[in-house]
Amino acid sequence: MGTDAVDALILAGGFGTRLRAVVPDLPKPMAPVCGRPFLEILLGSLRRKGVTRAVLSLGYMADTVVQHFGPRYGALEIGYEIEDRPLGTGGAIVRGLKGCTSDAVLVVNGDTFLDIELDLLTQAWAGHQRPMIVGVQVQDTARYGRLELTAGRLSRFVEKGIAGPGFINTGHYVLPRRFFDGIELPESFSFESDFLVPRLNTLDMRAFETQGRFIDIGVPDDYARAQSELRTLADLA
């Protein structure tokens, strides 16, 4: 799987409750960063890394996003999957994968910037073709929770609240497009707690450690940090 064959599925349907105090009238992925909607910066970064097609999974204020981008963003083709009610991360991924065309799909959080090493990630996928979770080392995991690994495989999610350095989930995954085929699932569910956690012993989910810059704009402090740290990328979007 080369990067020219990777669809990106961007989960951008949340209400943005934590950011509402500073961005009250826009869906969270459209929050302005350095004068541009954050989603432009995210899509521009993926496009420069070789992604040619993205599916946006939308819910809250979906029309705002669709009207802004339409069917393309530069050379990047855009498709849409729009929820009429919240489906959780799991339900959104199930539905979004049906709109993808590549054999494996890069799943991305729509309120998170990650300078992912896509070439290395797809090389790792090609080597084992197992589902993958992308993690990053941070100085304090209390806000995020942390991941525990065994021989390069995801073995445990640790709840939020534990301070100190560790390995956290970036909310990015590589999943086979037919990952959920044959599995009975509710329409709405959490991908992490309802799907991954009960299956960790059998799923064989591999971990990829990124060295890329990671910013979650979903909280006001990091949203403020993004205004300076993503300025150069905003100019390129």
C-alpha positions in Angstrom: 0.0 0.0 0.0 1.7 3.2 -1.1 0.7 6.6 0.1 -1.1 7.2 -3.2 -3.5 4.4 -2.3 -4.5 5.6 1.2 -7.8 7.2 1.9 -8.1 9.3 5.1 -11.2 9.1 7.2 -11.5 12.3 9.3 -13.8 12.1 12.3 -15.2 15.6 12.5 -18.7 15.3 13.8 -18.4 16.2 17.5 -20.0 19.0 19.3 -16.8 20.6 20.5 -18.1 21.2 24.0 -14.7 21.9 25.6 -13.9 24.5 23.0 -17.3 26.2 23.0 -16.2 29.0 25.3 -13.7 30.3 22.7 -15.3 29.1 19.5 -19.1 29.4 20.1 -20.5 29.5 16.6 -18.5 27.0 14.5 -18.0 23.2 14.4 -14.8 22.4 16.2 -12.8 21.4 13.0 -13.6 24.8 11.5 -12.2 26.7 14.4 -9.8 29.4 13.1 -6.1 28.8 13.5 -3.8 31.5 12.2 -6.7 32.8 10.1 -7.7 29.5 8.5 -10.2 26.9 9.4 -8.3 24.1 11.3 -9.6 21.6 8.8 -7.8 23.3 6.0 -4.5 22.9 7.8 -5.2 19.3 8.5 -6.3 18.5 4.9 -3.4 20.5 3.5 -0.9 18.4 5.5 -2.4 15.1 4.4 -2.4 16.3 0.8 1.3 17.1 0.9 2.0 13.7 2.4 0.4 12.0 -0.7 -3.2 11.4 0.4 -5.4 12.0 -2.6 -8.9 11.3 -1.1 -10.4 12.1 2.2 -13.8 11.2 3.7 -15.2 13.6 6.2 -17.4 12.1 8.9 -19.7 15.0 10.0 -22.5 15.6 12.4 -22.8 18.9 14.2 -23.1 21.9 11.8 -22.2 19.6 8.9 -23.5 22.0 6.3 -20.9 24.6 7.3 -18.1 22.2 6.4 -19.7 20.9 3.2 -20.4 24.4 1.9 -16.9 25.5 2.6 -15.0 22.6 0.9 -17.4 21.1 -1.6 -16.1 18.0 -3.5 -12.3 19.0 -3.5 -9.7 20.8 -1.6 -7.0 21.5 -4.2 -5.9 18.1 -5.5 -7.6 16.3 -2.7 -10.9 14.6 -3.5 -13.4 14.9 -0.6 -16.3 12.6 0.2 -18.8 13.0 3.1 -20.6 10.8 5.5 -23.1 12.8 7.6 -24.7 11.5 10.8 -28.3 12.5 11.5 -27.7 11.5 15.2 -24.4 10.9 17.1 -22.9 7.5 16.4 -19.8 7.7 18.7 -16.4 7.2 17.3 -17.1 3.5 16.5 -20.3 4.1 14.6 -18.7 7.0 12.7 -15.7 4.8 11.7 -18.0 1.9 10.6 -20.1 4.3 8.4 -17.1 6.2 7.2 -15.1 3.1 6.0 -18.0 2.3 3.7 -17.3 5.5 1.9 -13.6 4.7 1.4 -12.0 3.0 -1.6 -8.5 2.0 -0.5 -7.7 -1.4 1.0 -6.5 0.3 4.2 -7.6 3.6 5.6 -5.9 6.2 7.8 -8.4 7.3 10.5 -7.8 10.8 11.8 -9.3 12.8 14.6 -10.7 16.0 13.1 -9.6 18.2 16.1 -6.1 16.9 16.3 -3.0 17.9 14.3 -0.4 15.2 13.9 2.6 15.5 11.6 2.4 11.8 10.9 5.3 10.0 9.1 2.9 8.5 6.5 5.6 6.8 4.5 6.9 4.9 7.5 3.3 4.1 8.7 2.3 2.6 5.4 5.6 0.6 5.3 4.8 -0.8 8.7 1.3 -1.7 7.5 2.7 -3.4 4.4 4.9 -5.5 6.5 2.2 -7.1 8.7 -1.2 -5.8 7.4 -2.7 -5.7 10.9 -4.7 -2.9 12.3 -2.6 -0.2 13.9 -2.9 2.5 16.6 -0.6 5.6 16.4 0.8 6.7 19.7 3.1 9.5 20.8 5.3 10.0 23.9 4.2 13.0 26.1 5.6 14.5 29.3 2.3 14.1 31.2 -0.4 11.6 30.4 -2.9 12.7 33.0 -5.2 14.5 30.5 -5.1 11.7 28.0 -4.8 8.3 29.7 -2.0 6.1 28.4 -1.3 3.0 26.3 0.5 -0.1 27.4 2.3 -2.3 24.9 3.5 -5.8 24.8 6.0 -6.7 22.1 4.8 -3.8 19.9 1.1 -4.7 20.3 -1.5 -2.8 22.2 -2.3 -4.6 25.4 -4.1 -2.1 27.7 -5.7 1.3 27.9 -5.0 3.0 31.2 -7.6 5.6 32.3 -6.9 9.3 32.5 -5.5 10.9 35.7 -2.1 9.2 35.9 0.6 11.9 35.8 4.1 11.6 34.4 5.6 10.7 31.0 4.1 8.0 28.9 2.7 6.8 25.6 -0.7 8.1 24.6 -3.3 7.5 21.8 -3.2 10.2 19.2 -6.6 9.1 17.9 -5.1 8.0 14.6 -5.4 4.4 13.3 -4.7 2.4 10.2 -7.6 0.0 9.6 -8.5 -2.4 6.8 -11.5 -1.0 4.9 -13.4 -4.3 5.7 -12.3 -4.3 9.3 -15.8 -4.6 10.7 -17.2 -7.1 8.2 -19.0 -10.0 9.8 -19.1 -8.4 13.3 -22.4 -7.6 15.0 -22.2 -4.1 16.4 -24.7 -1.4 17.7 -25.3 1.6 15.5 -23.7 3.9 18.1 -20.6 2.9 20.1 -17.1 4.0 21.3 -14.4 2.6 19.2 -11.9 2.6 22.1 -14.0 1.5 25.1 -16.7 -0.5 23.5 -14.8 -2.2 20.7 -11.0 -2.2 21.3 -10.9 -2.8 25.1 -12.9 -6.0 25.1 -10.9 -7.4 22.2 -7.4 -6.5 23.1 -6.4 -10.1 23.8 -7.5 -11.3 20.3 -7.3 -8.3 18.0 -3.5 -8.1 17.4 -3.5 -4.4 17.1 0.0 -3.1 16.4 1.4 0.1 17.7 3.2 2.8 15.7 5.2 5.4 17.6 5.2 8.8 15.8 7.8 11.4 16.4 5.6 14.0 14.8 4.3 17.2 16.4 0.9 16.5 18.1 -1.6 19.2 19.1 -5.2 18.5 20.2 -7.1 21.7 19.6 -10.1 20.4 21.4 -9.2 22.2 24.6 -8.6 26.0 24.9 -5.0 25.8 26.1 -3.8 23.7 23.1 -6.1 25.7 20.8 -4.1 28.8 21.9 -0.8 26.9 21.4 -1.8 26.0 17.8 -2.1 29.6 16.9 1.7 30.0 17.1 2.9 26.4 16.4 0.9 25.9 13.2 1.5 29.3 11.6 3.9 28.0 9.0 1.5 25.1 8.0 -1.4 27.5 7.8 0.5 29.5 5.2 0.9 26.3 3.2 -2.7 25.0 3.5 
